[in-house]
């Protein structure tokens, strides 16, 4: 295994970066955030269509037989998905890649791999082609080591009822993947947000105040909403949710890496130009030391994030993969927040203004840090596999 980027990964990075530079500049994101505060919809649907359909990022984790780009050898994998997340993190792009192409797709892949279900295969094909967007109806703050029990129930008539809070990507999702409880066991159901014949108000998505304005969260309520069963489990566990959260946490580290790298590069460029006492601010030793320390932290975060992505690309989740994911999240979350804080502080007064995009990166970094398990959750999960005492 190598942590270096392959030629294919660099080509994918270049394609995504060029598109984001053209369509997702800082001013464009700020403008969309401002309009999104009033409309409740900051997502850039047109940008997402281009990414999903033209570049094909929506199908990087989906097998070729279902219309995706993933295959045994030489095809796309979690490594390519991680590269896309790095670039999306650098641009704080308001697109539902993490919610649809990672979390929801991984839940369907787990269901399809276990039972080969027709519903899962059909949905994966739609997602890979960019024809639909999905969201996993689970709180974004849920820990992969203790997935929440389903809060939605499935009735005998095939409808679901219940409420789930803290869901990302629900506002733009065509399909909601809902973990539900059964009389005996659990199930994963697919609910179309606007299927023909659905009673008006059967699915309600109510946006709530989110720290990260480029990735809003919502409370999703189901009132006898028609649903299709994707997979079932005989016990209280929800294996599709756990797998999606764990793999999502591993890939989220790459987004955090992208945030940190943008913050460092932008800050270095600024302190080279900003002059104080007739010399560049970056020439002062204290500033140099802070940026050098940050560079070292980001180098470690890059290694941890790449290791997690490479492990996830190799095989089903096992002990060493769980360790790689926990290490990446425990480290990268704090690094991204520190980089964003340094970016705001070293930009001085301008860094505190709404017009400068630094606050978007700080908010995204902090929201990511407490998503899919806090750093403390991941450190505690390392105690057993690493044979170390748990933190007190």
N, C-alpha and C positions, 0 to 999 in steps of 0.2 A: 504494500500500500504506500502511495506517495501523497503528500499533502500539497504538492505543487499543482498549479492550475494547468490543465491540458490545453492543447491548441483549440479544441472544440469549445471548451469552456470560455476561453478568451474571446473567441469569435462570437459566442452567445452574449458575453458581457458587452462587447463593442456594439452589437445590434441594439441591446436594451438601453445602453448608455446614450447612444446617439438619438434614439427615439425620445428618451426622457429629457435630454438636453433641448430638443426641439419643441416638445409638447408639455413639459412639466418643469419649467423654470421656477425659481423661488417666487418670483412675482406672480406667476400663474397659480401656484399653490396657495399663496396668501390671498389672492383674489377669490379663489374658490372657497377657501375657508371662511372668508368674510360673508360670501353669499350663502354658504352652507349653514352658518349660524342662524340665519333667518329661515331658510328653506328646510333645514334638517337633512340635507342630502349633499355632502361635500364630495362624494365620489365622482370621478371623471369617467363616465360610462364610455365615451368615445375612445379615450386612451386605453381603457381596459379591453375594448373590442379589438383594437389594433394589437395589443400585447397578446391576447388570447388566440386570435385567429391568424393574424398575419405572421407574427413571430412564433406562435405556437407554444407559449409558456404554460398555458393551461393544461397541456397534456404531457408535461415532462415526467410525471410520476405514473401515468396511465400506460398499461401494456399496449404494445402495437396491435395486438389482436382486437383491442377495443377502440382503436383509433388514436392511441396516444403515441408517445415517442420512446417509452421505456421498453427495454428488451434485456435479454440475458447478458450479452457482452457487446460493448460498442454503442449501445443505445443510451438514452438519457437515464438519469437516476437522481438521487438526492443531491449529488454533487452539483449537477446543473441547476437544480432548484435553489440550492444555496447561493449560487452565483447571481441568480435573478434577484433573490432577496437582498443580497449585498447592494445591488444597484438601486432597488426600490427603497432601501434604507437610506442611501446617500441622497435620494431625492425626496424623502418622506412622501412618496407618491400616494395619492388618495385613490388606490385601487384595491379591490377585494382579493388580492392574490393569496394572502395567508389564510383567509377565511374559506375561500372556495377551492383554490388549486392545491392547498396543503391540508388543512384540517378536514374539510368535508370530503375531499378526494381520498384521503387516507382512511377515513372511516368506511367509505364505500369499498376501498381496496381490501380492507380487512374482512368485511362481510363477503365480498366476492371471492376472495381467496379461500375462505373457510367452507363456503357452501356453493360457490359458483352461481349465485342467484341471478335470475333473469332481470329482476328489477335493478339490482346493483350494476350489472353489465350495461343495461340501457342508459342509466343515469351517468355512468362513467363515460360512455361514448358521447353523450351530449355535452358534458363538461369539457372533455378533451377537445372537442370541435369548436368550443367557444359559443355553442348555441344556448347555453344556460349557465347560470351562476348559482352556487349552492352555499349554504351556511349550516354549520353544526350547532344545533340549539343547546349549547352548554355554556355556562358562564366562562368568560375569557380568563378569569382569575383562577379557574379550577386547576388543582394540582394533578399531574399525571399519576402520582403515587397514591392518591386517594380520590378517585373520580367521584363526583356527587351522585347520589342515588337519583334515579329518574323522578322528575316532579310532574310528569304528564302520564295520564292513564289511557289505555286503549280499550274502547268499548267493543261489545260483541258486534255492533253494526259497522265496525271498521272505521270509526271516527276517534279522534284524540281530543282530550280536554285537559287543560292545565296551563301553568304559566312558568316561563323560564326567564330569569333576569341576566343582565350582563352579557348579552350575545353580540358578537361582532359580525358585520356583513349581512345582517338580516334585512336591512332597508333595501338592499339591491338584489337580494337573493330571489331566484325563480323557484328554488326548491329548498325547503327546510328539512334537515335530517334531525329527527327527534328521537332521543332515547325515551322509551316508555316502559312502564311497569305492567306486568301481566299478573294474572292470578297466581301463576307459577312461573317465575322467571322474568326475563326482560326481553325487549325487542328494540330494533332500530327501524323507525318508520320514515317514509318520505312524504312530505306534505307540500303540494304545489301551492304557491302563494296566490295564484289567480286561476285555478283550473275551471274549466267550463262546468257550470251547474253548481258551483260552490255557493253556499248561502253567504250573503254579504255580511262581513264582520266575523266570519268563522276564524280568520287569522288576523290578528291585530299586532302591528309592530309599532311600539311607542318609544321613540328616541328619548334617552335620558342624558343628563349632563355628563360629558366625558372630558377627562383631562386632555386627551389627545384628540384635537378637533379634526385631524385628518383620518382618524379611524374611530368613528363613533360607535357607541354601544346602545343596545335597545332592550326593552322588555317585550318578550313575545308571548302573546296569549292565544290559546287555542280553545275554541268553543264549538265542540262537535265538528271539527274540521275533517274532511275525508282524507284518509291516509292509506298508503300502501306499505305493507310489511317488507322490509329489505332483508332482515335477518333476525333470528331469535336465539336466546340463550336460556338454558334450563335453570340457572342459578341467579343470584342477585347481582352478579358481576356484569359489566358492560364492556366486553373486550374491544369493541370497535372504538368506544370512547377513549379507553386507556391507551390504545395504540396510537390513535390520532393525536392525543394530547402529548404523549411522549415524543413522537416523531416531530410534531409541531414545535415542541420546546427545543429540540435539537436544531431544527432549521431556523427558529427564531434567533438563535445566537448569531447567525450570519447577517440577519437584518441589523442586529445590534452592532456588529462589526462595521457594517456600512455606515451607520450613524456616526460611530466614533471616528472613522477615517475621514468623513466629510468635515466633521468638527475640527479635527487636527489640521487638515489641509487648508481649510478656510481661515483658521486662526493664524497659521504660519504666514499665509499670504498677507493677512491684514497687518501683523506686527512688523513685517518687512517694510510696509509703506507708511504706516502711521508714525509720525515723528513727534518727539517730545524732547525738549532741551537740545534742539538742533541735531538730533540723531534718531535713527529708527528705534521704536520701542523694543523691537526684537533683539537689539544689540545689548540690552541690559542683562546682566548675568542671571538675575532672579527669574526673568521671563524665559531665558534659555533653559534653565534647569527644570522649570515646570513643564515646558514642552518636551524636553528630552525624557523626563519621567513618563509623560503621557505616551510618547512614542513607544517606550518599552512595554507599557501596559497593553497597548494596542497590538504589538507584535505577539504577546502572549495570547491575547484574545483571538487573533487570527489563527494561531496554531490550534487553540481549543475548538473554535468553530469549524475549522476545516477537518479536524479529527472527527468531530461528531457527524459531519456530513458524509465523510468517507465511510465511517462505520455504518451509518444508516443505509448507505448504498450497497453494502456488502451482503447482508443477510437479514432474516427476521430478527426482531428484538431479542437480545440475549443479555447475559450479565454484563459483558464488557461494553455492549452498546449502551446499556443503561448508565454505566459509569461515565462513558464519553459524553452522553447528553447532560448528565448531572454536573460534570466538571465544566462543560461549556456554558451552561446557564448560570452556574454559581459565579463564574468569573466574568462573562461577557456583559451581564446585566449591569454590574457595578462599573465596569470600564466605560460603557456607553454613557451612563449618567455622569461620571466624572469628566469625560471628554466634553459633553454638552455644557456642564457647569463651567469648565475652563474656557470654553468658547464664548459663553456669555460674559464672563468676568474679564477676559483679556481683550474683548472688544470695547470695554469701557462703557461709556454712556450709550453708545449706539446699540450695544448688545442688549440693552434693557428695553428697547423700543419695539412696538408691534411691527413696524415697517421692516425690521431686519428679521430674517428667517430663523435666527438662532433659537428663539423660543419654541418654534415648531419642533426642533430636534430635541430640545430639553424635555418637552412634554411627551414626545414619542418615546424617548429613552426611558423616562420614568414609568410610563404606562407599560412598556415592554418588560421592565424589571419586575413588576408585580403580576405579570400575566403568565399563565401556564405554570404556576408555581413560583413562589418567591425564591431568592437566592438561599434563604434559610431552609426552605423545603428541600432544595436540591443538595445542600450540604448534609442535611440529615439523612437523605436517601443514600449518600455515599458512605455512611458509617458502616453499614453491613458489608457491602461488596468490597470496600477498601480495607476492611478490618481495622477501623479506627473508632475510638469512642465518639458517641454522638455529642454534639454541642450541648452544653448545660443551659 
